[in-house]
Amino acid sequence: MKLSVMLAIETATKPCSVAFRANEKIYTFCSENEKSSSQKALQMIDDVLREARASINDVKSLGVTVGPGSFTGLRIGFSIIQGLAFALDLPVCGLSTLEVLAATYKRTNDLREDQLLITVIDARMGQFAIGGYRWSGSRFVREINDCLMSQEDARDLAKTRKPIAVVGEGTKLFPERKSKHWDVIDLYPSAIDVCELANDYEKRNLLTAISDLDLVYLRGPEAWTKQRG
Protein backbone atom coordinates (compact mmCIF):
# COMPACT_ATOMS: atom_id res chain seq x y z
CA MET A 1 0.00 0.00 0.00
CA LYS A 2 1.36 3.41 -0.96
CA LEU A 3 1.21 5.76 2.02
CA SER A 4 -0.08 9.30 1.61
CA VAL A 5 2.03 12.40 2.04
CA MET A 6 1.75 13.30 5.75
CA LEU A 7 2.46 16.32 7.92
CA ALA A 8 2.80 15.68 11.66
CA ILE A 9 3.24 17.93 14.68
CA GLU A 10 4.20 17.25 18.30
CA THR A 11 3.69 20.08 20.80
CA ALA A 12 2.57 18.19 23.93
CA THR A 13 5.97 18.50 25.61
CA LYS A 14 8.56 21.25 25.89
CA PRO A 15 10.34 20.79 22.53
CA CYS A 16 8.08 21.37 19.54
CA SER A 17 8.72 19.25 16.44
CA VAL A 18 7.19 18.84 13.01
CA ALA A 19 7.76 16.16 10.38
CA PHE A 20 6.81 15.75 6.74
CA ARG A 21 6.77 12.34 5.05
CA ALA A 22 6.85 11.93 1.28
CA ASN A 23 8.17 9.15 -0.97
CA GLU A 24 9.23 7.12 2.08
CA LYS A 25 11.47 9.97 3.26
CA ILE A 26 10.88 12.00 6.41
CA TYR A 27 11.95 15.62 6.85
CA THR A 28 11.86 17.15 10.32
CA PHE A 29 12.49 20.28 12.34
CA CYS A 30 12.69 20.53 16.15
CA SER A 31 12.73 23.57 18.43
CA GLU A 32 15.14 21.86 20.85
CA ASN A 33 14.22 23.07 24.35
CA GLU A 34 12.01 26.01 23.42
CA LYS A 35 8.44 26.07 24.66
CA SER A 36 5.78 25.52 22.02
CA SER A 37 4.12 28.54 20.43
CA SER A 38 1.78 28.88 17.46
CA GLN A 39 4.22 31.18 15.70
CA LYS A 40 7.13 28.79 16.21
CA ALA A 41 5.14 25.74 15.10
CA LEU A 42 3.83 27.45 11.97
CA GLN A 43 7.33 28.64 11.09
CA MET A 44 8.66 25.09 11.46
CA ILE A 45 5.92 23.80 9.16
CA ASP A 46 7.03 26.34 6.55
CA ASP A 47 10.66 25.32 7.09
CA VAL A 48 10.06 21.58 6.75
CA LEU A 49 7.96 22.02 3.60
CA ARG A 50 10.64 24.24 2.11
CA GLU A 51 13.30 21.63 2.94
CA ALA A 52 11.19 18.96 1.21
CA ARG A 53 10.47 21.28 -1.74
CA ALA A 54 6.77 20.77 -1.13
CA SER A 55 3.74 22.92 -0.45
CA ILE A 56 0.93 22.56 2.04
CA ASN A 57 -1.33 21.50 -0.83
CA ASP A 58 0.82 18.37 -1.31
CA VAL A 59 -0.19 17.10 2.14
CA LYS A 60 -2.79 14.31 2.06
CA SER A 61 -3.02 13.38 5.75
CA LEU A 62 -2.13 14.81 9.16
CA GLY A 63 -0.78 13.47 12.45
CA VAL A 64 -0.81 14.98 15.94
CA THR A 65 -0.35 14.01 19.57
CA VAL A 66 -3.61 14.47 21.48
CA GLY A 67 -2.29 14.08 25.02
CA PRO A 68 -1.46 13.77 27.73
CA GLY A 69 0.89 16.73 28.00
CA SER A 70 1.05 20.48 28.45
CA PHE A 71 -2.42 22.03 28.26
CA THR A 72 -1.17 25.00 26.25
CA GLY A 73 1.10 22.90 24.05
CA LEU A 74 -1.65 20.43 23.20
CA ARG A 75 -4.02 23.24 22.26
CA ILE A 76 -1.40 24.79 19.98
CA GLY A 77 -0.72 21.61 18.00
CA PHE A 78 -4.34 20.51 17.86
CA SER A 79 -5.56 23.94 16.72
CA ILE A 80 -3.04 24.03 13.88
CA ILE A 81 -3.94 20.51 12.71
CA GLN A 82 -7.64 21.29 13.12
CA GLY A 83 -7.32 24.36 10.91
CA LEU A 84 -5.41 22.46 8.23
CA ALA A 85 -7.78 19.48 8.34
CA PHE A 86 -10.85 21.66 7.85
CA ALA A 87 -9.24 23.92 5.24
CA LEU A 88 -7.80 21.08 3.14
CA ASP A 89 -10.38 18.38 3.99
CA LEU A 90 -7.71 15.95 5.25
CA PRO A 91 -7.93 12.84 7.46
CA VAL A 92 -6.05 12.87 10.76
CA CYS A 93 -4.25 10.39 13.00
CA GLY A 94 -4.49 11.39 16.67
CA LEU A 95 -1.98 9.60 18.89
CA SER A 96 -1.28 9.23 22.60
CA THR A 97 1.82 11.21 23.54
CA LEU A 98 2.84 8.26 25.71
CA GLU A 99 2.68 5.86 22.75
CA VAL A 100 4.74 8.26 20.65
CA LEU A 101 7.32 8.28 23.47
CA ALA A 102 7.50 4.49 23.21
CA ALA A 103 8.04 4.74 19.45
CA THR A 104 10.76 7.36 19.90
CA TYR A 105 12.55 5.00 22.29
CA LYS A 106 12.27 2.10 19.84
CA ARG A 107 13.70 4.17 16.98
CA THR A 108 16.75 5.13 19.02
CA ASN A 109 17.29 1.97 21.09
CA ASP A 110 17.21 -1.80 20.77
CA LEU A 111 13.74 -3.04 21.70
CA ARG A 112 13.03 -6.73 21.34
CA GLU A 113 9.80 -8.67 20.97
CA ASP A 114 7.55 -8.61 24.04
CA GLN A 115 9.65 -6.12 25.99
CA LEU A 116 7.60 -3.65 28.04
CA LEU A 117 8.20 0.10 28.19
CA ILE A 118 6.68 2.36 30.82
CA THR A 119 6.37 5.89 29.45
CA VAL A 120 6.21 8.92 31.72
CA ILE A 121 5.22 12.59 31.48
CA ASP A 122 5.37 14.83 34.55
CA ALA A 123 1.79 16.03 35.10
CA ARG A 124 2.87 18.36 37.94
CA MET A 125 1.17 18.71 41.30
CA GLY A 126 2.78 15.45 42.42
CA GLN A 127 1.34 13.32 39.63
CA PHE A 128 2.69 11.57 36.54
CA ALA A 129 0.97 10.53 33.32
CA ILE A 130 1.88 6.87 32.86
CA GLY A 131 1.46 4.43 29.97
CA GLY A 132 2.69 0.91 29.31
CA TYR A 133 3.48 -0.36 25.81
CA ARG A 134 4.77 -3.76 24.72
CA TRP A 135 6.31 -4.35 21.29
CA SER A 136 4.51 -7.23 19.61
CA GLY A 137 4.96 -8.22 15.99
CA SER A 138 5.13 -4.95 14.08
CA ARG A 139 3.40 -2.57 16.47
CA PHE A 140 2.96 -1.52 20.06
CA VAL A 141 0.26 -3.08 22.20
CA ARG A 142 -1.06 -0.93 25.03
CA GLU A 143 -0.63 -2.94 28.20
CA ILE A 144 -1.20 -0.21 30.79
CA ASN A 145 -3.88 2.33 29.91
CA ASP A 146 -2.74 5.95 30.02
CA CYS A 147 -3.50 7.23 33.52
CA LEU A 148 -2.40 9.57 36.29
CA MET A 149 -0.44 8.22 39.24
CA SER A 150 1.42 9.57 42.23
CA GLN A 151 5.18 9.12 42.24
CA GLU A 152 4.88 6.38 44.85
CA ASP A 153 2.23 4.44 42.91
CA ALA A 154 4.15 4.80 39.63
CA ARG A 155 7.35 3.54 41.24
CA ASP A 156 5.45 0.58 42.69
CA LEU A 157 3.96 -0.15 39.24
CA ALA A 158 7.42 -0.28 37.68
CA LYS A 159 8.67 -2.59 40.40
CA THR A 160 5.70 -4.90 39.83
CA ARG A 161 5.69 -4.92 36.01
CA LYS A 162 9.48 -4.87 35.51
CA PRO A 163 9.79 -2.97 32.20
CA ILE A 164 12.94 -2.91 30.10
CA ALA A 165 13.01 0.88 30.57
CA VAL A 166 11.15 3.81 32.10
CA VAL A 167 11.11 6.41 29.33
CA GLY A 168 10.23 10.10 29.10
CA GLU A 169 10.58 12.30 32.14
CA GLY A 170 11.75 9.22 33.96
CA THR A 171 14.40 10.80 36.15
CA LYS A 172 11.67 12.84 37.85
CA LEU A 173 10.07 9.53 38.77
CA PHE A 174 13.35 7.78 39.55
CA PRO A 175 15.92 10.47 40.54
CA GLU A 176 18.50 7.74 41.10
CA ARG A 177 18.40 7.34 37.29
CA LYS A 178 18.99 3.58 37.11
CA SER A 179 17.48 0.53 38.72
CA LYS A 180 19.17 -2.85 38.74
CA HIS A 181 16.13 -4.08 36.80
CA TRP A 182 15.55 -1.35 34.19
CA ASP A 183 17.01 1.74 32.55
CA VAL A 184 15.66 5.21 33.31
CA ILE A 185 15.86 7.38 30.21
CA ASP A 186 14.97 11.05 29.72
CA LEU A 187 13.42 11.40 26.29
CA TYR A 188 10.93 13.63 24.49
CA PRO A 189 8.43 12.42 21.86
CA SER A 190 9.18 13.34 18.25
CA ALA A 191 6.98 14.20 15.28
CA ILE A 192 9.09 11.70 13.33
CA ASP A 193 7.46 8.96 15.37
CA VAL A 194 4.02 10.48 14.98
CA CYS A 195 4.59 9.86 11.25
CA GLU A 196 5.89 6.34 11.82
CA LEU A 197 3.00 5.28 14.04
CA ALA A 198 0.52 6.95 11.71
CA ASN A 199 1.89 4.76 8.91
CA ASP A 200 0.50 1.72 10.68
CA TYR A 201 -2.82 3.43 11.41
CA GLU A 202 -3.13 4.43 7.77
CA LYS A 203 -2.40 0.90 6.56
CA ARG A 204 -5.27 -0.30 8.77
CA ASN A 205 -7.59 2.47 7.54
CA LEU A 206 -7.73 4.03 11.00
CA LEU A 207 -7.29 7.68 10.08
CA THR A 208 -10.28 9.78 11.07
CA ALA A 209 -11.99 13.12 10.60
CA ILE A 210 -10.75 15.92 12.85
CA SER A 211 -14.31 16.34 14.15
CA ASP A 212 -14.03 12.86 15.69
CA LEU A 213 -10.87 13.69 17.67
CA ASP A 214 -10.52 15.35 21.03
CA LEU A 215 -7.65 16.13 23.37
CA VAL A 216 -6.83 13.87 26.33
CA TYR A 217 -5.65 15.87 29.32
CA LEU A 218 -6.08 13.14 31.97
CA ARG A 219 -6.90 16.13 34.15
CA GLY A 220 -8.99 19.19 33.38
CA PRO A 221 -7.56 22.55 32.34
CA GLU A 222 -8.69 23.99 35.68
CA ALA A 223 -5.94 21.95 37.37
CA TRP A 224 -3.41 23.30 34.91
CA THR A 225 -4.60 26.86 35.65
CA LYS A 226 -4.19 26.26 39.37
CA GLN A 227 -0.73 24.86 38.79
CA ARG A 228 0.34 27.83 36.67
CA GLY A 229 -1.30 30.44 38.84
C-alpha positions as a Markdown table, in Angstrom:
| # | Residue | x | y | z |
|---|---|---|---|---|
| 1 | Met | 0.0 | 0.0 | 0.0 |
| 2 | Lys | 1.4 | 3.4 | -1.0 |
| 3 | Leu | 1.2 | 5.8 | 2.0 |
| 4 | Ser | -0.1 | 9.3 | 1.6 |
| 5 | Val | 2.0 | 12.4 | 2.0 |
| 6 | Met | 1.7 | 13.3 | 5.7 |
| 7 | Leu | 2.5 | 16.3 | 7.9 |
| 8 | Ala | 2.8 | 15.7 | 11.7 |
| 9 | Ile | 3.2 | 17.9 | 14.7 |
| 10 | Glu | 4.2 | 17.3 | 18.3 |
| 11 | Thr | 3.7 | 20.1 | 20.8 |
| 12 | Ala | 2.6 | 18.2 | 23.9 |
| 13 | Thr | 6.0 | 18.5 | 25.6 |
| 14 | Lys | 8.6 | 21.2 | 25.9 |
| 15 | Pro | 10.3 | 20.8 | 22.5 |
| 16 | Cys | 8.1 | 21.4 | 19.5 |
| 17 | Ser | 8.7 | 19.3 | 16.4 |
| 18 | Val | 7.2 | 18.8 | 13.0 |
| 19 | Ala | 7.8 | 16.2 | 10.4 |
| 20 | Phe | 6.8 | 15.7 | 6.7 |
| 21 | Arg | 6.8 | 12.3 | 5.1 |
| 22 | Ala | 6.9 | 11.9 | 1.3 |
| 23 | Asn | 8.2 | 9.2 | -1.0 |
| 24 | Glu | 9.2 | 7.1 | 2.1 |
| 25 | Lys | 11.5 | 10.0 | 3.3 |
| 26 | Ile | 10.9 | 12.0 | 6.4 |
| 27 | Tyr | 12.0 | 15.6 | 6.9 |
| 28 | Thr | 11.9 | 17.1 | 10.3 |
| 29 | Phe | 12.5 | 20.3 | 12.3 |
| 30 | Cys | 12.7 | 20.5 | 16.1 |
| 31 | Ser | 12.7 | 23.6 | 18.4 |
| 32 | Glu | 15.1 | 21.9 | 20.9 |
| 33 | Asn | 14.2 | 23.1 | 24.4 |
| 34 | Glu | 12.0 | 26.0 | 23.4 |
| 35 | Lys | 8.4 | 26.1 | 24.7 |
| 36 | Ser | 5.8 | 25.5 | 22.0 |
| 37 | Ser | 4.1 | 28.5 | 20.4 |
| 38 | Ser | 1.8 | 28.9 | 17.5 |
| 39 | Gln | 4.2 | 31.2 | 15.7 |
| 40 | Lys | 7.1 | 28.8 | 16.2 |
| 41 | Ala | 5.1 | 25.7 | 15.1 |
| 42 | Leu | 3.8 | 27.5 | 12.0 |
| 43 | Gln | 7.3 | 28.6 | 11.1 |
| 44 | Met | 8.7 | 25.1 | 11.5 |
| 45 | Ile | 5.9 | 23.8 | 9.2 |
| 46 | Asp | 7.0 | 26.3 | 6.6 |
| 47 | Asp | 10.7 | 25.3 | 7.1 |
| 48 | Val | 10.1 | 21.6 | 6.8 |
| 49 | Leu | 8.0 | 22.0 | 3.6 |
| 50 | Arg | 10.6 | 24.2 | 2.1 |
| 51 | Glu | 13.3 | 21.6 | 2.9 |
| 52 | Ala | 11.2 | 19.0 | 1.2 |
| 53 | Arg | 10.5 | 21.3 | -1.7 |
| 54 | Ala | 6.8 | 20.8 | -1.1 |
| 55 | Ser | 3.7 | 22.9 | -0.4 |
| 56 | Ile | 0.9 | 22.6 | 2.0 |
| 57 | Asn | -1.3 | 21.5 | -0.8 |
| 58 | Asp | 0.8 | 18.4 | -1.3 |
| 59 | Val | -0.2 | 17.1 | 2.1 |
| 60 | Lys | -2.8 | 14.3 | 2.1 |
| 61 | Ser | -3.0 | 13.4 | 5.8 |
| 62 | Leu | -2.1 | 14.8 | 9.2 |
| 63 | Gly | -0.8 | 13.5 | 12.4 |
| 64 | Val | -0.8 | 15.0 | 15.9 |
| 65 | Thr | -0.4 | 14.0 | 19.6 |
| 66 | Val | -3.6 | 14.5 | 21.5 |
| 67 | Gly | -2.3 | 14.1 | 25.0 |
| 68 | Pro | -1.5 | 13.8 | 27.7 |
| 69 | Gly | 0.9 | 16.7 | 28.0 |
| 70 | Ser | 1.1 | 20.5 | 28.5 |
| 71 | Phe | -2.4 | 22.0 | 28.3 |
| 72 | Thr | -1.2 | 25.0 | 26.2 |
| 73 | Gly | 1.1 | 22.9 | 24.0 |
| 74 | Leu | -1.6 | 20.4 | 23.2 |
| 75 | Arg | -4.0 | 23.2 | 22.3 |
| 76 | Ile | -1.4 | 24.8 | 20.0 |
| 77 | Gly | -0.7 | 21.6 | 18.0 |
| 78 | Phe | -4.3 | 20.5 | 17.9 |
| 79 | Ser | -5.6 | 23.9 | 16.7 |
| 80 | Ile | -3.0 | 24.0 | 13.9 |
| 81 | Ile | -3.9 | 20.5 | 12.7 |
| 82 | Gln | -7.6 | 21.3 | 13.1 |
| 83 | Gly | -7.3 | 24.4 | 10.9 |
| 84 | Leu | -5.4 | 22.5 | 8.2 |
| 85 | Ala | -7.8 | 19.5 | 8.3 |
| 86 | Phe | -10.8 | 21.7 | 7.9 |
| 87 | Ala | -9.2 | 23.9 | 5.2 |
| 88 | Leu | -7.8 | 21.1 | 3.1 |
| 89 | Asp | -10.4 | 18.4 | 4.0 |
| 90 | Leu | -7.7 | 15.9 | 5.3 |
| 91 | Pro | -7.9 | 12.8 | 7.5 |
| 92 | Val | -6.1 | 12.9 | 10.8 |
| 93 | Cys | -4.2 | 10.4 | 13.0 |
| 94 | Gly | -4.5 | 11.4 | 16.7 |
| 95 | Leu | -2.0 | 9.6 | 18.9 |
| 96 | Ser | -1.3 | 9.2 | 22.6 |
| 97 | Thr | 1.8 | 11.2 | 23.5 |
| 98 | Leu | 2.8 | 8.3 | 25.7 |
| 99 | Glu | 2.7 | 5.9 | 22.8 |
| 100 | Val | 4.7 | 8.3 | 20.7 |
| 101 | Leu | 7.3 | 8.3 | 23.5 |
| 102 | Ala | 7.5 | 4.5 | 23.2 |
| 103 | Ala | 8.0 | 4.7 | 19.4 |
| 104 | Thr | 10.8 | 7.4 | 19.9 |
| 105 | Tyr | 12.5 | 5.0 | 22.3 |
| 106 | Lys | 12.3 | 2.1 | 19.8 |
| 107 | Arg | 13.7 | 4.2 | 17.0 |
| 108 | Thr | 16.8 | 5.1 | 19.0 |
| 109 | Asn | 17.3 | 2.0 | 21.1 |
| 110 | Asp | 17.2 | -1.8 | 20.8 |
| 111 | Leu | 13.7 | -3.0 | 21.7 |
| 112 | Arg | 13.0 | -6.7 | 21.3 |
| 113 | Glu | 9.8 | -8.7 | 21.0 |
| 114 | Asp | 7.5 | -8.6 | 24.0 |
| 115 | Gln | 9.7 | -6.1 | 26.0 |
| 116 | Leu | 7.6 | -3.6 | 28.0 |
| 117 | Leu | 8.2 | 0.1 | 28.2 |
| 118 | Ile | 6.7 | 2.4 | 30.8 |
| 119 | Thr | 6.4 | 5.9 | 29.4 |
| 120 | Val | 6.2 | 8.9 | 31.7 |
| 121 | Ile | 5.2 | 12.6 | 31.5 |
| 122 | Asp | 5.4 | 14.8 | 34.5 |
| 123 | Ala | 1.8 | 16.0 | 35.1 |
| 124 | Arg | 2.9 | 18.4 | 37.9 |
| 125 | Met | 1.2 | 18.7 | 41.3 |
| 126 | Gly | 2.8 | 15.4 | 42.4 |
| 127 | Gln | 1.3 | 13.3 | 39.6 |
| 128 | Phe | 2.7 | 11.6 | 36.5 |
| 129 | Ala | 1.0 | 10.5 | 33.3 |
| 130 | Ile | 1.9 | 6.9 | 32.9 |
| 131 | Gly | 1.5 | 4.4 | 30.0 |
| 132 | Gly | 2.7 | 0.9 | 29.3 |
| 133 | Tyr | 3.5 | -0.4 | 25.8 |
| 134 | Arg | 4.8 | -3.8 | 24.7 |
| 135 | Trp | 6.3 | -4.4 | 21.3 |
| 136 | Ser | 4.5 | -7.2 | 19.6 |
| 137 | Gly | 5.0 | -8.2 | 16.0 |
| 138 | Ser | 5.1 | -5.0 | 14.1 |
| 139 | Arg | 3.4 | -2.6 | 16.5 |
| 140 | Phe | 3.0 | -1.5 | 20.1 |
| 141 | Val | 0.3 | -3.1 | 22.2 |
| 142 | Arg | -1.1 | -0.9 | 25.0 |
| 143 | Glu | -0.6 | -2.9 | 28.2 |
| 144 | Ile | -1.2 | -0.2 | 30.8 |
| 145 | Asn | -3.9 | 2.3 | 29.9 |
| 146 | Asp | -2.7 | 6.0 | 30.0 |
| 147 | Cys | -3.5 | 7.2 | 33.5 |
| 148 | Leu | -2.4 | 9.6 | 36.3 |
| 149 | Met | -0.4 | 8.2 | 39.2 |
| 150 | Ser | 1.4 | 9.6 | 42.2 |
| 151 | Gln | 5.2 | 9.1 | 42.2 |
| 152 | Glu | 4.9 | 6.4 | 44.8 |
| 153 | Asp | 2.2 | 4.4 | 42.9 |
| 154 | Ala | 4.1 | 4.8 | 39.6 |
| 155 | Arg | 7.3 | 3.5 | 41.2 |
| 156 | Asp | 5.4 | 0.6 | 42.7 |
| 157 | Leu | 4.0 | -0.1 | 39.2 |
| 158 | Ala | 7.4 | -0.3 | 37.7 |
| 159 | Lys | 8.7 | -2.6 | 40.4 |
| 160 | Thr | 5.7 | -4.9 | 39.8 |
| 161 | Arg | 5.7 | -4.9 | 36.0 |
| 162 | Lys | 9.5 | -4.9 | 35.5 |
| 163 | Pro | 9.8 | -3.0 | 32.2 |
| 164 | Ile | 12.9 | -2.9 | 30.1 |
| 165 | Ala | 13.0 | 0.9 | 30.6 |
| 166 | Val | 11.1 | 3.8 | 32.1 |
| 167 | Val | 11.1 | 6.4 | 29.3 |
| 168 | Gly | 10.2 | 10.1 | 29.1 |
| 169 | Glu | 10.6 | 12.3 | 32.1 |
| 170 | Gly | 11.8 | 9.2 | 34.0 |
| 171 | Thr | 14.4 | 10.8 | 36.2 |
| 172 | Lys | 11.7 | 12.8 | 37.9 |
| 173 | Leu | 10.1 | 9.5 | 38.8 |
| 174 | Phe | 13.3 | 7.8 | 39.6 |
| 175 | Pro | 15.9 | 10.5 | 40.5 |
| 176 | Glu | 18.5 | 7.7 | 41.1 |
| 177 | Arg | 18.4 | 7.3 | 37.3 |
| 178 | Lys | 19.0 | 3.6 | 37.1 |
| 179 | Ser | 17.5 | 0.5 | 38.7 |
| 180 | Lys | 19.2 | -2.8 | 38.7 |
| 181 | His | 16.1 | -4.1 | 36.8 |
| 182 | Trp | 15.5 | -1.3 | 34.2 |
| 183 | Asp | 17.0 | 1.7 | 32.6 |
| 184 | Val | 15.7 | 5.2 | 33.3 |
| 185 | Ile | 15.9 | 7.4 | 30.2 |
| 186 | Asp | 15.0 | 11.0 | 29.7 |
| 187 | Leu | 13.4 | 11.4 | 26.3 |
| 188 | Tyr | 10.9 | 13.6 | 24.5 |
| 189 | Pro | 8.4 | 12.4 | 21.9 |
| 190 | Ser | 9.2 | 13.3 | 18.2 |
| 191 | Ala | 7.0 | 14.2 | 15.3 |
| 192 | Ile | 9.1 | 11.7 | 13.3 |
| 193 | Asp | 7.5 | 9.0 | 15.4 |
| 194 | Val | 4.0 | 10.5 | 15.0 |
| 195 | Cys | 4.6 | 9.9 | 11.3 |
| 196 | Glu | 5.9 | 6.3 | 11.8 |
| 197 | Leu | 3.0 | 5.3 | 14.0 |
| 198 | Ala | 0.5 | 7.0 | 11.7 |
| 199 | Asn | 1.9 | 4.8 | 8.9 |
| 200 | Asp | 0.5 | 1.7 | 10.7 |
| 201 | Tyr | -2.8 | 3.4 | 11.4 |
| 202 | Glu | -3.1 | 4.4 | 7.8 |
| 203 | Lys | -2.4 | 0.9 | 6.6 |
| 204 | Arg | -5.3 | -0.3 | 8.8 |
| 205 | Asn | -7.6 | 2.5 | 7.5 |
| 206 | Leu | -7.7 | 4.0 | 11.0 |
| 207 | Leu | -7.3 | 7.7 | 10.1 |
| 208 | Thr | -10.3 | 9.8 | 11.1 |
| 209 | Ala | -12.0 | 13.1 | 10.6 |
| 210 | Ile | -10.7 | 15.9 | 12.8 |
| 211 | Ser | -14.3 | 16.3 | 14.2 |
| 212 | Asp | -14.0 | 12.9 | 15.7 |
| 213 | Leu | -10.9 | 13.7 | 17.7 |
| 214 | Asp | -10.5 | 15.4 | 21.0 |
| 215 | Leu | -7.7 | 16.1 | 23.4 |
| 216 | Val | -6.8 | 13.9 | 26.3 |
| 217 | Tyr | -5.6 | 15.9 | 29.3 |
| 218 | Leu | -6.1 | 13.1 | 32.0 |
| 219 | Arg | -6.9 | 16.1 | 34.1 |
| 220 | Gly | -9.0 | 19.2 | 33.4 |
| 221 | Pro | -7.6 | 22.5 | 32.3 |
| 222 | Glu | -8.7 | 24.0 | 35.7 |
| 223 | Ala | -5.9 | 22.0 | 37.4 |
| 224 | Trp | -3.4 | 23.3 | 34.9 |
| 225 | Thr | -4.6 | 26.9 | 35.6 |
| 226 | Lys | -4.2 | 26.3 | 39.4 |
| 227 | Gln | -0.7 | 24.9 | 38.8 |
| 228 | Arg | 0.3 | 27.8 | 36.7 |
| 229 | Gly | -1.3 | 30.4 | 38.8 |
